[in-house]
Amino acid sequence: TLDIFAPIANRLGLAAVKIELEDMAFQYLWPEVHAELKTHFDSTAMDRDAYIEHARDALQEYLNDRELPCTVSGRVKHFYSIYRKMQAQGLAVDQVHDLMAFRVFVDDIGQCYTALGFIHARYQHLPDRIKDYIAQPKSNGYQSLHSVVIGPQNRQIEIQIRTHQMH
C-alpha cells in the first residue's frame, strides 16, 4: 500500500485517498509508534483544538484587515506524515514542533504571493522552510506555497497558501 497504491493516489492528485491509505498502512506496519502518536494526540486534543481555532481566527482577521479576501482553515497533520518527519529528523513525537497546518485559500495566484508577504510581515518565518510549488509544481500537478512560521504562543505552524482551483 505504501509502495504502490498511496503513490498512485498521489500521482493522480487524490490527496485525501493517499493520506487515508498511508495512515491505515502505518497503523498496521508500526502499531507501537502509531499507538504512541495516538496517545500523545489524545492527551493534547483540547489544547490543540483550541490553539487551531485561535490561530485560524487570528490569521483570518489579520488578512481581512489587510483587505485580502481569503478563507483560512486549520488542521492537525496526519500520523504517517508526522512519522516520516520523526524518522527523517530523528525526533521523538514530543520534539516535532509543526504538528498543525493552516491553509489560506485565495482567488488568484497574485493573492497567494500577497498573502505570503503579509504572513511573513506578521510572523517570523523559517527561511529554510519555504517552498514555492506554484512556480515549480510537484510532478502530480500540486501547486501551493508552503511556509513554516512561529505563530501565536511561539508555536511552529505550517501555512499553505493556494487558490480554490489549486485545492
N, C-alpha and C positions, 0 to 999 in steps of 0.2 A: 504493500500500500504506500509506504513512504518512498519507495524507489520508482514506482511506476504510476500508480493512479493519482496520487497527490500532484506530482509534477505535470501529468497530463491535464488535470483540472486547472492548474496554474497557467499552463501554456494556452489553454482555451479561454482564460480570463474569468474562470469560475472561482473567485477567491473564497467565497463562503463554503463551497464544496471542499476546496483544498484544505481550509482550516479545520473543517469537521473531520475530514479523513486523517489529517495529521494528529489531531487531539485524540481521536479514537485509537489510532495505532499506538500513540505514545502511552496511553493508559495501559495497554497490554504488553508493550515491549519493556517498559521501565516502570512497573507498578509501584515500587518503593518511592521513586522520585516523584511520580505523579501524586502519590498519597501525601508526600511532604509538601508539595506545592498546594494541594487542595487544603490541607490543614492550615498552612500559612494564610491562604486566601480567605478561608472561612473565619479565621480568628481576627482578620483585619477588615472584614467586609463593611462594617458600619462606618468606620473611619474613612475607608477608601471611597465608598459611595458618596459620603458627604463631601469629601475633597473633590471628587469628579464634578459633582453638582456645583460647588462653589467656584472651582477653576473655570468650568464651562461658562457659567454666568458672568464671571469677571471678564473673560476673554470676549464673550459676545458683546457685553456692554462697552468695553474698550474699543472694539472695532466699529460698533454702531456710533459711538461718539465721534469717530473719525469719518463718519458718513460712508462707510464701506458696507454695502448691502451683503450680508452673509448669514449663514446658519452654522452654528458650532455644535458639535456633538462630542461626547466623551465616552471612553470605553476602557476596559481592562484588557491588556494584551492576552492572547490565548496561551495556554500552557505549553504547547510544543515550541512556540516562538520564544518563550522565556527559557525553556530548557536549552534550546540551541544557543542562546546568549550565554547562559551559565557555562555550557561546555566550551564555547569559543573563547570566553574570557576567564575561565577557571574560577567562577564565582559560586558562592552559596546563594540560596534563594533570598536571604535577608541582605545580600550585598548588591542585588540587582535594583538599580535606582529608578529606571524609567519603566515601571510596570503599567503605566497608564498612557493612553494615546488620545489625542484630540484631533478631530477633523474639522477643518474650516471649508465650507462649500461656498463658492462664489460663482458669478455668472460668466466670466471670461478669463482668458489667460493673463491679461494685464492686471486684473484684480488679484490673481494668485500672487504675483510678484509684489504688488502693493501691500497685500496682507502680510507677506513675509517681512517686508520692510517695517511695517507698523509693529509687528510682533517682536522683531529684533530691537526696535527702539524701546520697547516696553520691558522686555525680559532679556536677561543675559543669555546669550546662546553659546553653545559649544561649537567652535569653528570647525572642528574635525567631524562634526555630526550633522552636516548639511548635505542633502542630496537633491539634485535637480533632475528628476525623472521626466520633466516636461521637455527640457532641451535635449535630453538623452533618454528616451523611453526605454523601459525594460523590453526584453525580447518578446514578451507576450502582449505588448502594446500598452502596458500600465504606465500612466502618467500621473505625477503628483510632485509637489515639493515637500520634502521632509526636513525637519529641524528639531534638534533636542535643545530645550531651553530650561533655565532654572525658573520654574513657575512660582505661584504663591506658596508661602511657607517654605521656601528654599528647596522644593522638591523638583527633581528632574522629570520633565514630561516631554513626550514626543508630540510634535504637531505636524499634521499632514494637511496640506492645502491643495485643493483641487476644484475644478469646475463640476457642476452637476453632471455634465456629459461624461467627464472622465470617470466619475464614480459609477 
